[in-house]
Amino acid sequence: MSAIKFLTMAVQSIIQLPLMCGDEMDEATREFMQQRAEQLSQEMTRLLQEVKQGSQEQRSLELRSQEQNAFVWGALLFTALQMWQFWAVAGVLVLLFGFCRRLRKRSPEPDSSSKEEESSSGNREQVEKEEEEDDNDADDTGRFLEQHIQWPFQNLATECQEVKDLVANFILISGCMLSKSFLLVLQPAIEVGRAFEGWSPREKDIIYRVLVPLKPPRGHTFHLELDTVGERPARNFCVRVELVCTCTREKLAGEILCFLHHPEEELRRNQDPSLLHTLCTGSYLDVQKTADWFSWLVKAAWPALPLSSKCSLKMLPSSRSCKFQVIKSNNESLTIEMMFGVQQGDSDIFASSQTTEATCTPSTMWSESYAVAEVKFFRHVARQAPHDSFHLKCLQLCARILMGTGFPTSALKTVVMRLLTTRPLSDWRRRDFLPRLEEIMQHLRSCVKEGRLDHFFFGNERVPEEIILPPHFRTAKPLNLFQHMAQDPIAHTRALCEFVEVRNRLTRLLMYGH
């Protein structure tokens, strides 16, 4: 009980502690504290006397222990009371410190935004650095493959220019030779085929192909008739030749006799024969007759060509085109194939003499050619693609792998053209060499497995607008280039087996370079 009383008085002393009013205690406060100290001292003396008067030793020990503890606590509390200014100041400082920290957390420092920007910028730089390292690794892989693979050594750009100059001179000289005849009118040649597209899987035997558009001579007109017999992966046409009346022109200029209204005897005596009597079979323009005439024309014009003084000409056999070699003095040669065709309207699609896959094609049948549209497509891609684009390298390598298999180059080209319009051109750089090769092979495998590969120019909304197509092409039903696989299970199985060999070839090429 005595200890409890002592603690109660100590607590009362703390409660009655006056508030701080300055740096030092006032006089009244000091007197009050002294009185309380004397009262506490007297009370402690009385308590000690009570402890001494206890009769039982155990009770005395317990009281002594309790009161000693009480005395210690009282002394500590009394000392604390004397230091109340120190604790008050310390408390205020703690409160101020806590308040400042709270304000600092709630309102960011003036330069915190810049620090965050610096941190964010640092993070971006780190990410960009990592991405750049990944790109460098991929680019190193692409560079290694480029150097590891034995690419055909080709000087396509120089030789393409030589061919263009040669053919342009030929067209100019031929125009002068044919100016008074009623044979075909030759238009400026259009360079087509893989060499002019910028790629070729071969090192030797590169064939430079050009397409010479044909116009009807005076007094004649052309009509294209679509062959609708059966469903084919490519369309064929017949070029029907008709005579038109030239009586009005004859009266005004007196240049020619009208083939329709003059007697044959008079025509035969005064004028060269019409196209119907020279290069046609019946009423249709004949491909083989036209090819033979082209060969004669090349030989006739050759002496007047600038190259004839330092090169020799060698004609090559071909039933549906004009093919020849220009042999230089250093025994190097250029192989040139001149095809010819009739334009469909003002489009980039022609009915051409281009060789078809059919083993027996009638001489009056002209196959639909997309060669002009294809070369325009690759020129469009070349303008849009990055300078280090590898899309032609991918096409060249895959075509090299497919050589000797049953897969035509036209099918591979269709696959690559479709991927070039569905995947961004920025994904065709050297660093993406391997992924694009794999994607091409996967797409080709999927087409072989399904037995379907849609023609690029039919029903394809992704064809660039600069390529001029006949109006019905964009809405037409696509032609299946793998139709023979869909119709013939044996051909389909053979194609699947050949594709396994193609993948093995690609693996060996990437491993050994050849």
C-alpha positions, 0 to 999 in steps of 0.5 A: 500500500505504501508503494502505491501511495508513493506512486500515486503522489509521484503521478500527482506531481507529474499532473500538477507540473506547470507548463514551460513558459520560457528558457528558465523556471519562474520563482513560484514554480521553483518554490512549489517544486521545493515544497513538493520535494520536502513533502516527498522526503518527509513521506519517505522518512515516515514510510521507512520508520513504518518498515523498521517497526514491523514485527515479522522479519519476512514482512520487513524484508518484503516491505524493505524490497518494495520500498527500495524499489519505490524509492528508486522509481521515485528518485528517477521520477523526481530527477525526470521532473527536474529535467522537464525542460529538456524533455519538453524541448526534445519532444518539440524537436521530435514533433518538428522533425516528424512534421517536416518528414511528412511534408517532404513525402506529401510534396516532392522536391523541386528537382524530383521530376527531373530526377524521375525523368533522368531515371526514366531516361536511364531506363530507356537507354538501358532498354535501347542498349539491350535491344541494340545488342540483340539487333547486333547479335542478329545482324552478326548472324545474318552477316555470317550466313551471308559470308558463309553461303556461296552466292552466285557471282553476278554482275546483274546491274551492268549486264541488265543495262547492256541488254536494255541498250541492245534491245532499245536499238533493235526496236528502233532499227526494226521500226524503220525496217517495218515502216511500210509493211503490214506486219506487227508494230513493235512497241518499246520492250519491257524488261521482265524476269528474275534478272531484272527483278534483281535476283537469280539462283544461278551463276551461269546461264542467266537468261535476260528476258524482255517482253515486246508489246505488239500492236496491229498494223494499219488496217487491222485490229486485235481481239483477245478471246479467253479460252474457257475450256476447263479450269486451269491455274493459268488463263490462255487467250487467242488473238483474233485478227480482223481487218478494218475499213480504211477507205476514208483514210485512202481517199484523204491520204492515199497511203494504203488500199483498203483490204476489205473493199479492194479486189485481192488481185489489185491488193496483191499487185500494189500492196504488201500482204496483210497480217492475216496472210503472213503471221496468222493461222486462220483468223488468229495470230500464230505464236510460232510464226511470230517467233520465226519472224522475230528471229529473222528480224533480229538477224536482219537488224544485227549488222546495224546494231552498235554491238555487231562490230565487236560481238557475234550473234548466235541464234538459239532454238525456241518455238515460242520466243526469239532467243539468242546469244551475244558473244563478246570478244573475251568469250563472255556471252549474254543470253537474251530471250525476246518474248512478245505479247498483246496488252489487255487494255491499258493494264500490266497484264499481257497475252504473251508467247511465254512458254506454258507448262503444258506439253502441247500448247496450240500455236494459236494459244497465248498464255496470260502473262503477269511478268510486267506486273511482277517486275513492277511489284519488285520495283515498288518493294525496292523503293519502300524497303530499307537499303539493307533489305534481304528479301531478294537474297531470301528469294534467291536462296530458296529458288536455288534450293528448289532447283531440280524439284517439282516446285516451280519458281513461280510458286516460290515467287508467289509465296514471297510476294504474299509475305512481302505484303503481309509482313512489314518491310522493316522485318526483311533486313539482314538481321531477320535473314533466318526468321524470314527463310523459316517463314517462307519455308513454313508458308510453302509447306502449309500450301503444299499440305493444303494443296492450295496456293492462291495466285497473287494478282487475283482477288488480292486487295494488297496488290499495290495501286501502281500496278494496273490490273484489269477491272475484274482482277481484284474481285475475281476468285483466286486461281489455285496454282497447286490445283494439280495437287488438289486433284491428284493424290499421287502428285500431292504425296510426291510434293510432300516428299519433295518438300522434305528434301527441300528442307534437308537442302536448306539445312545443308546449305546453312551448315556447309554453305553449299 
